Amino acid sequence: MALLADHRILRTMQKHPAQMDARLQAALDAQDWAQLTRLCRQALRKNSSHLKAHRLLGFSLCQTGNIDLALQAFRQATALWPQDAELLINYANMLLTQGGHLDALPLLEKVVALRPDNSTCWAKLAQCCYSISLNQKGFDASQKALAYAKTVGEQLDALTQSAVHRRELGQVREAVQDCEKAIALAPQAAHSYTNALLFMLADPNSRASELQRIARVFGENFEGPLRDSWPKFEEKNRDPWRRLRIGVVSPDFRNHAVMYFAEGLLAGLDRQQFEVVAFYNYPVEDHVTTRVQCHADRFIKISGKTPQQQAQAIQDAEIDIVIDLAGHTGSNSLLALARKPAPVQLTTIGYPGTTGLAAIDWWLSDAVTDPADAARWYSERLYRLPTRWTCYRPMIRNPLWRYQPAYQVRPTPALTTGYITFGSCNNLGKLTDEVLTLWGRLLQAVPNSRLLIEGKNLGIEATANTYRAHCAAQGIDTDRLDLVALEINNQYLTYHRIDIALDPFPLVGGTTTNDLLWMGVPLVTLTGKTLGNRMGVGSLAHLGRHDWVARDQEDYLRIASTLASNVPALNTTRLGLRQEVEASVLMREDVFTKELGHALRNMWLHWLTQSAHPDWVPAQVDEQVRAMVAQTPPCAGPQEFLVGVAPGERIPLLEAYQRLQKLLDLAKENHKVAALPINADATLIGKRWTAVTELAERILCAKPHDPVALTVLAEIENAHGHLDFGRVYLQEALRSLGESEPAERLLERTRQYVKAAQDYLNEPHCALGASS
């Protein structure tokens, strides 16, 4: 009967095309994607050039997740209607949602040529330009969008695009002003608050109190109406010592800076105590996403869902504790977490500041990065780990590259150049006029020294010339300035050219700081009053290098000049710095995940106590939790370390070793049978060698520096004549067999480092491993 009805509709529509258009529009308005797809196909069977059907078929297929079919439909449609702006923008918009910005760019350039006075078209072009770093082109498009905007929505989109491109072009204050205009224009647009908070971190004119105010307004606007409907969790199992289900929520389980700090957490949390469920809020996946799927016990996609649906997915998974890794950054899930889908919620890593949400209970911190009086800037309660608040792992895109010769620490370049090179590889938006002025003074103070700045688009001559002129206006001698284009393949390699790294301010380096310290480059940083100003302070303090922390700008000049004055000492420091970093809490994942486990258990006990005694003040709850912790039952036995060898498959390390050996034996036997050469070729020969390498990489992604996996990789490289690579793998394997410093001794040494840093900065001491 349904088929007959469809034929009757089709015959009717053949006689009355306008009725078909009306039915297509009705299905679109109703968001009935199955019906819309069916109607589009019916229309195209009768008339293969039906414009409205072509406009909507790809869109409809995309809404149901049929991405390949949608792309095919759009390609066919644009071949027939290459000048239809509505069709082109629908196609381009789908490509943008799937990360196809390069493919969308020519489509959108054609769209604005066809509709030069349409604000939405210019805003889409600006959006496309952002992800491919065409910031000047994107900013120009945003101004066109603003000029032609006729509605509040169009003004909002134009201001948003203007702000994000201004920030990338170094116009931080103007970017903040665009965000403030957007908030005043449309107070219920959540992304404007996120952009404002992000950009204010780098604005010297923005105070911590102002960031806190905007975060609290965000909370009041978006969380306030929801609080009365928060779940009560009355059916939740309240056993204090049971295995807890941890939901890690992020849009950044991909090639993103967050993963330099998240992968060790996902892989290393004690599975006797915790089950890890990853909630992914981004439409595009890559090889890093696949690794996350291996590390997590469960992997749930929530991208494209409404905040209510995302919250329901977390609640349906019966999560006990949510760890949010985004905060106020792009594609975050704060509107879902504002619905309180888990009894305990904390935020960390992604955004260095408060969310403004009462639904987020905790901010994971340490004793230095957040100063002693920092609690006043947070709506969350601080939990101060006895380690650093994050734990770094390098080479997230290519994990095995960390062992390759090209990425080993080299002598300081001044030994061969004859002069000191200061350098920065931070986002250019962080290099404010005040920063550049101070760096100009440093060049004057250190004769013959040079300044290297790496940044987006500096390989474009016009952009580089404009930036060079800007630096000159701030007092930098441009004859001593080296501008280097940011190239993804040069990550880490640029540090071989830098003797001393310079941290910007007030928003300091994050991932970049860890990268350069691991590469052996000393860092000079300026202390501040909030986490966004103190990430470098925290790293250096926990490393025992607080003497590289400046208390004011004059101190900054003194420290940098002193380091530059003794090249042999600088070289000695450089050659030993990676070993220091890897032995410290900055990179000891085993220590970090153990202390994070303690923190999660304490947070659970806090919730149990508070919910049982709602009238208790925090001090009473804390006292009860301390008493409970003192009665912690003994563990059942040592944790069996598990390795994620494939999405959804985690096996004991010993079993992974056995698989690895079997694959290696098969590859070696095949090599002999085929009489393949043992040298010259720069690539691995055969699928079996590739399989061995991939499994070894999986093991190392779960357990860095694993000696068995490293030894196997050495054997693989040697079998293919890559003796330099093999030698480095073997050296790393031998080094990993040495005994690591026991956790308690490392934590005691860290406490001494932290106290020394606080005394140096004349700051009050914070209790470690406790809430504040």
DOVEX-947151 format. One record per residue (C-alpha): residue in three letters; x, y, z. Coordinates in steps of 0.5 Angstrom, whole numbers, plus 500, padded with zeros to 3 digits. Example, Ala and Ser with C-alpha at 12.3 -4.5 7.8 and 13.67 -1.06 7.14 Angstrom:
! DOVEX-947151
Ala525491516/Ser527498514/
! end
This chain:
! DOVEX-947151
Met500500500/Ala506505502/Leu509504495/Leu502505491/Ala501511495/Asp508514493/His506512486/Arg500516486/Ile504522489/Leu509522484/Arg504522478/Thr500528482/Met507531482/Gln508530475/Lys502534473/His503539478/Pro511541479/Ala509546484/Gln506541489/Met512537489/Asp516543491/Ala511545496/Arg512537499/Leu519538499/Gln519544503/Ala514541508/Ala518535509/Leu524540510/Asp520544515/Ala518538519/Gln525535519/Asp523529516/Trp529527513/Ala527520511/Gln521523507/Leu525529504/Thr530524501/Arg524520498/Leu521526495/Cys527528492/Arg529522489/Gln522521486/Ala522528483/Leu529527480/Arg526520477/Lys521524473/Asn526530472/Ser533529473/Ser534537473/His529538478/Leu533544482/Lys530544489/Ala530536489/His538537487/Arg539543493/Leu536538498/Leu538531497/Gly545532499/Phe543536505/Ser537531507/Leu542525506/Cys547528510/Gln542529516/Thr541522516/Gly549520516/Asn549518509/Ile556522508/Asp558519502/Leu551519498/Ala551526500/Leu557528497/Gln555524491/Ala549527490/Phe552534491/Arg557533486/Gln552531481/Ala548537483/Thr553542482/Ala555539475/Leu548540473/Trp547547476/Pro554550477/Gln551557478/Asp546556483/Ala548559489/Glu543556494/Leu546549492/Leu553551492/Ile552554499/Asn549547501/Tyr554543499/Ala560548502/Asn556548508/Met556540509/Leu564540507/Leu565545513/Thr561540517/Gln566534515/Gly572538515/Gly573539508/His575546508/Leu580546502/Asp574543498/Ala569548500/Leu573554499/Pro572555491/Leu565553492/Leu564559497/Glu568564493/Lys564562487/Val558563492/Val560570494/Ala561572486/Leu554570485/Arg551573491/Pro556579493/Asp551583497/Asn549577501/Ser551577509/Thr551569510/Cys555568504/Trp561572506/Ala560569513/Lys561562511/Leu567564506/Ala570567513/Gln568561517/Cys572557511/Cys578561511/Tyr579560519/Ser581553519/Ile586553513/Ser589560516/Leu587565511/Asn586570516/Gln586576512/Lys582573507/Gly577571512/Phe577578516/Asp576581510/Ala570577508/Ser567578515/Gln567585514/Lys563584508/Ala558580512/Leu557585517/Ala556591512/Tyr551587508/Ala548584515/Lys540585515/Thr538581521/Val541580528/Gly543573526/Glu547575520/Gln550581525/Leu552575530/Asp555571525/Ala559576522/Leu561579529/Thr563572530/Gln568571524/Ser571578525/Ala573576532/Val576569531/His580572525/Arg582579529/Arg585574534/Glu589570529/Leu591577526/Gly594579533/Gln588584534/Val586581541/Arg583587544/Glu579588538/Ala577581538/Val574582545/Gln570588543/Asp567584537/Cys565579542/Glu562584547/Lys558587541/Ala555580540/Ile553578547/Ala550585547/Leu546583541/Ala544576542/Pro545574550/Gln543567548/Ala548565543/Ala553561548/His559561543/Ser560569544/Tyr561568551/Thr566562549/Asn570566544/Ala570572549/Leu573568555/Leu578565550/Phe580572547/Met580575554/Leu586571556/Ala591574551/Asp588581552/Pro593585557/Asn587590558/Ser582584561/Arg582583568/Ala581576572/Ser575579575/Glu572581568/Leu573574566/Gln570571572/Arg564576571/Ile563573564/Ala563566566/Arg558567571/Val553571567/Phe554565562/Gly552560568/Glu546564570/Asn543565563/Phe544558561/Glu544554567/Gly540558571/Pro533555568/Leu536548568/Arg537547576/Asp531545578/Ser530539573/Trp537536575/Pro537529576/Lys537527584/Phe541520582/Glu537517588/Glu538510584/Lys546511584/Asn550505587/Arg553509593/Asp558504595/Pro564508596/Trp569503594/Arg566500588/Arg569501581/Leu567508578/Arg565509571/Ile568515569/Gly566519563/Val571523559/Val568528555/Ser571532549/Pro571535542/Asp579534541/Phe580526541/Arg583528534/Asn590531532/His589537537/Ala593540543/Val589537548/Met591530546/Tyr598531548/Phe595531556/Ala589527555/Glu592520552/Gly596518558/Leu590519562/Leu586515558/Ala591509557/Gly593509564/Leu587510569/Asp587504574/Arg582499571/Gln581496577/Gln578502580/Phe575505574/Glu572504567/Val573509562/Val568512557/Ala570517552/Phe564522549/Tyr566525543/Asn563531541/Tyr566533534/Pro564530527/Val571528524/Glu575523526/Asp582521524/His588516526/Val588520533/Thr581518534/Thr582511533/Arg588511538/Val582514543/Gln578508541/Cys583503543/His584506550/Ala577507552/Asp573502555/Arg567505551/Phe567510545/Ile560514544/Lys559519539/Ile555525541/Ser557530535/Gly551533532/Lys546532538/Thr543537542/Pro545539549/Gln539535552/Gln541529547/Gln548529549/Ala546530557/Gln542524556/Ala547520553/Ile552521559/Gln546519564/Asp544513560/Ala551511560/Glu550511568/Ile557515569/Asp559517576/Ile564522574/Val565526568/Ile571529566/Asp570535561/Leu577537557/Ala574543553/Gly571548558/His570554554/Thr573552547/Gly570550541/Ser565545540/Asn565544548/Ser559540551/Leu558545557/Leu551546555/Ala550539556/Leu554539563/Ala550544565/Arg544539566/Lys548535571/Pro548529567/Ala553526572/Pro553526580/Val560529580/Gln563533574/Leu570536574/Thr574540568/Thr581541566/Ile586541561/Gly582545555/Tyr581552558/Pro585555563/Gly579558567/Thr573557570/Thr566555566/Gly562559571/Leu557553572/Ala555550579/Ala554544575/Ile561543574/Asp564541582/Trp571541581/Trp577544577/Leu583540577/Ser589544579/Asp596544583/Ala600548588/Val603553583/Thr599554577/Asp593556581/Pro596561586/Ala594560593/Asp588565593/Ala586563586/Ala579560589/Arg576566588/Trp576566581/Tyr573560580/Ser565557580/Glu568550581/Arg572548587/Leu580547586/Tyr583540587/Arg590541588/Leu594535586/Pro601533589/Thr603533581/Arg603538576/Trp595539574/Thr597536567/Cys602530564/Tyr605531558/Arg606526552/Pro610529546/Met609527538/Ile601526538/Arg601525531/Asn606521530/Pro608517536/Leu614513534/Trp617519531/Arg619521538/Tyr625516538/Gln627518531/Pro634521530/Ala631528527/Tyr628529534/Gln633527539/Val636533543/Arg642537539/Pro647542542/Thr645549543/Pro646552536/Ala650558539/Leu656554539/Thr656554531/Thr652560529/Gly656564534/Tyr650568537/Ile644567541/Thr638566538/Phe632567542/Gly625564540/Ser618564540/Cys613558537/Asn607561540/Asn600563537/Leu602570534/Gly595572537/Lys599572544/Leu605576542/Thr602583544/Asp605590543/Glu608589550/Val611583549/Leu614585543/Thr617591546/Leu620587551/Trp623583546/Gly626589543/Arg629591549/Leu632584550/Leu635584543/Gln639591545/Ala641588551/Val644582548/Pro649584543/Asn649580536/Ser643576538/Arg637574534/Leu629573535/Leu626568531/Ile618568531/Glu614562528/Gly607563526/Lys601562521/Asn602565514/Leu609568515/Gly611564509/Ile606569505/Glu611575503/Ala605580504/Thr604577511/Ala611577513/Asn612584511/Thr606587515/Tyr608583521/Arg615585520/Ala613592520/His609591526/Cys615589530/Ala619595528/Ala614599531/Gln615596537/Gly622597537/Ile625590534/Asp631591530/Thr628587524/Asp635586521/Arg636581527/Leu629578526/Asp627571523/Leu620570521/Val619563520/Ala612560517/Leu608555521/Glu609548518/Ile606542521/Asn612538519/Asn616542522/Gln614541529/Tyr619540534/Leu625541529/Thr624549529/Tyr627548536/His634546534/Arg635553531/Ile633556538/Asp638557544/Ile633560549/Ala625560548/Leu621566550/Asp614566553/Pro609571551/Phe604574557/Pro599575559/Leu597569556/Val603564556/Gly605558552/Gly601551554/Thr603545549/Thr609549546/Thr612550553/Asn612542554/Asp614541547/Leu620546547/Leu623543554/Trp622536552/Met627538546/Gly632541551/Val630549550/Pro630553556/Leu624558557/Val624564560/Thr617566563/Leu613572567/Thr609570573/Gly602572573/Lys596572578/Thr592567574/Leu592560571/Gly592563564/Asn599567566/Arg602561570/Met602555566/Gly610556564/Val611558572/Gly608551574/Ser612547569/Leu618550571/Ala617550578/His615542578/Leu621541574/Gly626545579/Arg627551575/His624556578/Asp630561577/Trp627561570/Val621565572/Ala621572572/Arg617576577/Asp617583573/Gln619585566/Glu626587569/Asp627580572/Tyr625577565/Leu631581561/Arg636579567/Ile634572567/Ala634571559/Ser641576559/Thr644571564/Leu642565560/Ala645568554/Ser652570557/Asn654563558/Val654559552/Pro658552555/Ala653552561/Leu647553556/Asn649547552/Thr650543558/Thr643545561/Arg640543554/Leu643536553/Gly641534560/Leu634537560/Arg630532556/Gln632527561/Glu630532567/Val623533564/Glu622526563/Ala624524570/Ser619529573/Val612529574/Leu611533568/Met612527564/Arg611521569/Glu604518567/Asp604513572/Val605518578/Phe600522575/Thr594517573/Lys595514580/Glu594521584/Leu588523579/Gly585516581/His586518588/Ala583525586/Leu577522583/Arg576517589/Asn576523594/Met571527589/Trp566521589/Leu567521597/His565528597/Trp559527593/Leu557521598/Thr558525604/Gln555532602/Ser549528599/Ala548524605/His549531610/Pro546536605/Asp546541611/Trp554540613/Val559546611/Pro565544607/Ala570543613/Gln565538616/Val565534609/Asp572535608/Glu574532615/Gln569526614/Val572525607/Arg579525610/Ala577519615/Met574515610/Val580515606/Ala584513612/Gln580507612/Thr581505605/Pro581498604/Pro587494601/Cys587493593/Ala586486591/Gly592486588/Pro597489583/Gln594492577/Glu594488570/Phe596493565/Leu592493559/Val593495552/Gly588497547/Val590494541/Ala584495537/Pro578499538/Gly574496543/Glu579491545/Arg584491551/Ile588486553/Pro594484558/Leu601487556/Leu603480557/Glu598477551/Ala600483547/Tyr608481548/Gln606474545/Arg602477539/Leu608482538/Gln613476538/Lys608472533/Leu608477528/Leu615479528/Asp617471527/Leu612471521/Ala615477518/Lys622475519/Glu620468516/Asn617472510/His623476509/Lys627470508/Val623466504/Ala622472499/Ala630473499/Leu628481500/Pro634486501/Ile636488508/Asn638495506/Ala637501502/Asp629501502/Ala627507506/Thr620504507/Leu618498511/Ile617492506/Gly611488506/Lys604488510/Arg607483516/Trp613488517/Thr607494518/Ala603489522/Val609488527/Thr610496527/Glu603498528/Leu602493534/Ala609496537/Glu606503536/Arg600501540/Ile604498546/Leu608504546/Cys602509546/Ala599505552/Lys606504555/Pro611509553/His618507553/Asp616500553/Pro623496552/Val620490549/Ala616494544/Leu622498543/Thr627492542/Val622489536/Leu622496533/Ala630496533/Glu630489530/Ile625492524/Glu629498523/Asn636494523/Ala632489518/His631494513/Gly638497513/His635503518/Leu641503523/Asp641510525/Phe633509527/Gly635502530/Arg640504534/Val636510537/Tyr630505539/Leu635500542/Gln638506546/Glu631508549/Ala630500550/Leu636500555/Arg635506558/Ser628504560/Leu630498563/Gly633502569/Glu629503575/Ser625510575/Glu625514581/Pro620511586/Ala613515586/Glu614517593/Arg621520593/Leu619523586/Leu613527590/Glu617529596/Arg622532591/Thr617535587/Arg614538594/Gln621541595/Tyr621544588/Val614547589/Lys616550596/Ala622553593/Ala618556588/Gln613559592/Asp619562597/Tyr622565591/Leu616568588/Asn614570596/Glu607566595/Pro603563601/His604555600/Cys598551598/Ala597544601/Leu598538596/Gly593533594/Ala587537598/Ser581541596/Ser581548597/
! end
